[in-house]
Amino acid sequence: MTTYTTLKKIREHSPCADGWSKLLRHLGKTQADDEPLSLVTILDSNGLDDALWCLRACDGIDREARLYAVWCVRQVQHLLTDPRSLTVLDVAERHANGEATDKELDAARAAAWVAARDAARDAAWVAAWDAARAAAWDAARAAAWDAAWVAAWDAAWDAARDAAWVAARDAAWVAARDAARDAARDAQVTEFRRRFT
């Protein structure tokens, strides 16, 4: 079943000027009207971000929108290490299917927020530790320079080699990350089309 909205419904939610103008140009219109407008047309015109944003201007799609969101997270579920994060996915899916209450969803959501806060705190601690270790390494390298020019030269050569390796590794990581992001985005677009067409 194709999901529809209208330009008037979209306009009620105050879309960004650029996205609104782009959609109107694509449709060959100059103002909002009540003609049915499919989400897939919005997807084709403006891309996934705007199509997702326009879900708020559609009636009766809460279940499909929630199931789509759960599907997206399940694609990276292997990255979730805290059981509270996995639980909220299960509860959200059950809620969309009428098998969990609002209270259960709220409790699972609150627990997931705590998990996210804990993970952010842990990541900040790791970053601070890494920065301290790097500073200690830099200080040790400076001491080596002061102690012996030859040793410092070797350290500088090692640092240059390490920097080249890090740059190559980072470039490979960026390329891999970008390819993975693009593949994930393509999968999200495909699933969006499947769910809302």
N, C-alpha and C positions, 0 to 999 in steps of 0.2 A: 504494500500500500504506500503510495507516494505521500509524503508529508508536505503540507502547504502552509503558507502564511500569506500575508499581504503586505504591500508597501506601507499602508497605513498602520498596521500593527507594528511593523519594524520601526516606523517613525515615532510611535508612542514611547519607545524605549531609548530615544535619543542616540542614534548611531553616530559614530565618528563621521566627520565631514568627508574625509577622503573615501572611506568605504561606501558611504551613501552616494556620493557623486559617481563613483566607479560603477555601482550597481545600476543607477539610473541611466548612465551612458550605455551600459551593456543592454539594458532593456529598451533603449530608445525613448525614454520618458523624461519628463522634466519635473514631475511632482508625484506624490503618493496617491495611490488609488486602492480600491478594494478587489482588484483582479487577483485571483489565486496565483501564488508564486511558489514554485517548488523549492525546497531546500537544495536540491541538486542543481537547479539553475543558479542559485546563490553560490554554491560551491564552484561551479564552472566559471562564474563571473569573478568572484572575489577571493576564492581560496577557502581552505579549511577553517582558518581562524574566524573569518567573518561568518561562515556557515554555522559554526558552533555557537558564535555569539547570537545568531538569529534564532537559535532554539528557544530562547526566552519569548519570542514572538509567535510561538506555535502553541496551539491548544491541544490538550490531551495526549501529550507525548512524554510525560514524566517518566513512565516505565522504560520506554525505549531509550530516552536520553541517559537515564541512570545505568541501564544495561550496557550502553555504548561506553560510558565512562569506565565502568568496571572492566569491560573488554580491553580498553586501552591500557589500564594499569596491569591487567593480567599479562600483557605482552612483556612487561618488565618485572614481573612478580619475583623472578629469581634474584633480583637485586634487593628485595625486601628481607631484612634479616630479623626484624622484630615481629613476634607472633601477633602483636596487637595490630600491626599494619595488615597482616593477612586476614585477621578476624574481621576487620572493618570491610574488607572486600566481600567476604562471605555474607556478612550481615546486609550489606548494601544490595547484593544480588538477591538475597532472600526477601528483603523489603520490597524491591521492585516487583517481585513475583507474589507479593501479598503473604509471605510466609514469616515475616518478622514485623514487630510493632515499631512505631515511631520511637518509643522509649528505648527499645533495643538498639535501634540505629543511632540514636543520640549518645547512648552509653559507649557503643563501639567507636563512634566518631571522636568522642572525648578521649578515649584511651589511645586512639591513633595519634591525636594531637600531642599527647604526652610523649608518646614514642618518638614523634618527629622532633619535639623539643629536646629530648634526651639525645637523639642522634646528632642534632645540631651542636649541643654542648660537647659531645664527644669529639666531633669533627673539629671544633674550635680548639680543644685541648691538644689534639694531634697536630694541628697546624702550629700552635704555640711551641710544642715540643720540637717539631721539625725546625722552626725558626731558631730556637735556642741551640739546637745541635749544629745548624749551619753557622751560627755566629761563633760557636766554639771552634768549629773547623776553620773558619776564616781567621780567628785569633791564632790558632795553632800554626796555620800557614804563614801568617805575618811573623810569628816568632821564628819560624824556620828561616825566613828571609833574613831576619836580623842576625841569626846565629851563623848562617853560612850562605854566601851568595850562590854557591853551586847547588846547594840543597834547595834553595829558593828557585833557582832556574829549573831544576827538575820538577819542583812542585808546580811552577808556572806552566811548564810543558804538559804535565799531567792534567792541570786544570784546563788547558786549551783542548787537550784531547777529550777530557770529560765533557767540556762545554760542547764540542763538536758532536759527541755521542748523544748528549742530552738534546741538542738541537735536532739531530736526525730522529731521535726517538720521539721528541715532541711533534715533529712534522708528520711522522708516521701515525702518531696517536691522533693528531688533528684530522688527517685524511681518513683514518678508520672511523673516528667519531662522526665526521661529517657523512660518510657513507652509511653508517648505521642509522644516524638521524634521518637521512633521506629515505632509507628503506622503511624505517618505522613510520615516517610521515606518509609514504605511499600506502602502507598497509592501513593506516588510519583513514585515509581518503577512501580506499576500497571498501573498508568496513562501513564507513559513513554512507556511501552510496548504497550498499546492501541493506542497511537498516532503514534508511529514509527514502528509498525509492519505492 
